[in-house]
């Protein structure tokens, strides 16, 4: 058995997820160049799972670092497990693949290993990560999370994501997906589940 397999977990879709990963969320005062350096250093010391998200706004830097480490022979694409997340302003089914394709372009990758719904809350589509009204209140949107999930299933079918899952869902929200009529793929994980 390979070293990688020893530190991985087999998910319900048959793929393996590396248990130890590098999270890439950083406060705004951290220079983007530092993210790139951190990813290169992490790969050099043995990290193979990188966890990011559309809203972290650092996927271009991560992508450059990954491509450099592939180019210099440190890793192959298949050695890495890359996770990214669908942001809440892209929950309309017709926007799901658009968000993933944007991440893939920035990363210079043809697929991600895991694509997650970042939060179980839809917000008004648009350029703002946190759209607000004139009073400063977040503008939420009404989107059936099951239709968003169906769009994630299509991303998996298209080969853009090997596995799909959710993040920050409570039991009721997760059961809604699991009990959805016509469910094609079960979520492989619920990253950082919250108690609501």
C-alpha positions in Angstrom: 0.0 0.0 0.0 1.3 3.4 -0.9 2.2 6.1 1.7 -0.5 8.3 0.2 -3.2 5.5 0.6 -2.2 5.1 4.3 -3.2 8.7 5.0 -6.4 8.7 3.1 -10.0 7.9 3.5 -12.1 6.1 0.9 -15.2 8.2 0.2 -18.6 6.8 -0.7 -18.0 7.3 -4.4 -14.8 5.2 -4.4 -12.3 8.0 -4.6 -9.7 8.6 -1.8 -9.4 11.9 0.1 -6.1 12.7 1.7 -6.7 13.2 5.4 -4.1 16.0 6.0 -4.7 19.1 4.0 -3.5 22.7 3.8 -6.2 25.3 4.3 -5.6 28.5 2.3 -8.0 31.0 3.8 -6.0 34.1 4.7 -6.9 37.6 6.0 -6.7 40.4 3.4 -3.5 41.8 4.8 -1.6 38.7 3.8 0.1 39.4 0.4 -1.0 37.1 -2.4 2.6 36.4 -3.1 2.8 34.8 0.4 0.1 32.4 -0.6 2.1 31.3 -3.6 5.2 30.8 -1.5 3.2 28.9 1.2 1.8 26.4 -1.4 5.2 25.7 -2.9 6.7 25.2 0.5 3.8 23.0 1.6 4.2 20.8 -1.5 7.9 20.6 -1.0 7.5 19.3 2.6 4.9 16.7 1.6 1.4 18.3 1.6 -0.7 16.8 -1.2 -4.2 18.0 -0.2 -4.9 21.7 -0.8 -8.2 23.2 0.4 -9.4 26.5 -1.0 -12.6 28.3 -2.1 -13.8 30.7 -4.7 -14.2 33.4 -2.1 -10.6 33.1 -0.8 -9.6 35.0 -3.9 -6.2 33.3 -4.1 -6.7 30.5 -6.6 -4.5 32.2 -9.3 -1.6 32.2 -6.9 -2.3 28.6 -5.8 -2.6 27.6 -9.4 0.8 29.2 -10.3 2.4 27.4 -7.3 0.9 24.0 -8.3 2.0 24.4 -11.9 5.6 25.3 -10.8 5.7 22.2 -8.7 4.4 20.1 -11.5 6.9 21.7 -13.9 9.9 21.1 -11.7 8.9 17.4 -11.2 8.1 17.6 -7.5 4.6 16.3 -8.1 2.2 15.1 -10.8 -1.3 16.4 -11.0 -2.5 12.9 -9.9 -0.5 13.2 -6.7 -2.5 16.2 -5.5 -6.0 16.4 -4.0 -7.5 19.8 -4.6 -10.7 21.0 -2.9 -12.6 24.2 -3.8 -16.1 25.5 -3.0 -19.1 26.9 -4.7 -19.9 30.4 -3.3 -23.5 31.3 -2.2 -24.0 33.9 -4.9 -23.7 31.1 -7.5 -26.4 28.8 -6.2 -28.7 29.2 -9.2 -28.2 26.0 -11.1 -27.2 27.8 -14.3 -24.3 29.5 -12.4 -22.8 26.5 -10.6 -20.6 25.3 -13.5 -19.7 28.9 -14.3 -18.2 29.3 -10.8 -16.3 26.0 -11.0 -14.9 26.8 -14.5 -13.7 30.2 -13.2 -11.8 28.4 -10.4 -10.4 25.9 -12.9 -9.1 28.7 -15.2 -7.4 30.5 -12.3 -5.9 27.2 -11.1 -4.8 26.1 -14.6 -6.4 22.7 -13.8 -8.9 20.6 -15.9 -10.7 19.2 -12.8 -10.9 19.5 -9.0 -10.9 16.5 -6.8 -13.6 17.8 -4.5 -16.2 20.5 -5.1 -18.3 21.6 -2.1 -21.3 23.8 -1.6 -19.6 26.3 0.8 -22.7 27.2 2.9 -26.3 26.1 2.8 -27.4 29.7 2.2 -28.1 31.4 -1.1 -27.3 35.0 -1.7 -28.3 37.4 -4.5 -26.1 36.6 -7.6 -23.7 39.3 -8.7 -20.2 40.6 -8.3 -20.3 41.1 -4.5 -19.5 38.2 -2.3 -21.8 39.6 0.3 -24.5 41.6 -1.5 -26.1 44.2 0.8 -29.2 46.4 0.6 -29.1 50.2 1.4 -29.4 49.4 5.1 -26.3 47.2 5.0 -28.3 43.9 5.4 -27.2 40.9 3.3 -29.5 40.1 0.4 -30.4 36.5 0.6 -31.9 34.6 -2.3 -34.5 31.8 -2.6 -32.9 28.9 -4.3 -33.8 25.2 -3.7 -30.6 23.7 -2.5 -31.6 20.4 -4.2 -31.5 22.1 -7.6 -28.0 23.5 -6.8 -27.0 19.9 -5.8 -28.3 18.6 -9.2 -26.0 21.2 -10.9 -23.0 19.9 -8.9 -23.9 16.4 -10.1 -23.7 17.7 -13.6 -20.2 19.1 -12.9 -19.2 15.6 -11.7 -20.7 14.0 -14.8 -18.8 16.5 -17.0 -15.5 15.5 -15.3 -14.9 18.9 -13.8 -15.1 17.5 -10.3 -14.2 14.0 -9.3 -16.2 14.1 -6.1 -18.9 16.5 -4.7 -20.0 17.4 -1.2 -21.2 20.1 1.1 -19.8 22.3 3.9 -21.3 23.8 7.0 -24.6 22.0 6.5 -26.7 20.9 9.5 -28.4 17.5 9.7 -31.7 18.8 8.4 -30.1 20.4 5.4 -28.0 17.4 4.6 -31.0 15.1 4.9 -32.8 17.3 2.4 -30.1 16.5 -0.2 -29.9 12.8 0.8 -33.7 12.4 0.5 -34.0 14.3 -2.8 -36.0 12.4 -5.4 -33.7 11.3 -8.2 -30.5 11.7 -6.2 -27.6 10.6 -8.4 -24.7 11.1 -6.1 -24.6 11.4 -2.3 -22.4 14.1 -0.8 -19.0 12.5 0.0 -18.5 14.8 3.0 -19.8 17.6 5.1 -16.8 19.8 5.8 -16.9 21.6 9.1 -20.5 20.9 10.0 -22.1 23.5 12.1 -24.7 23.1 14.8 -27.6 25.5 14.1 
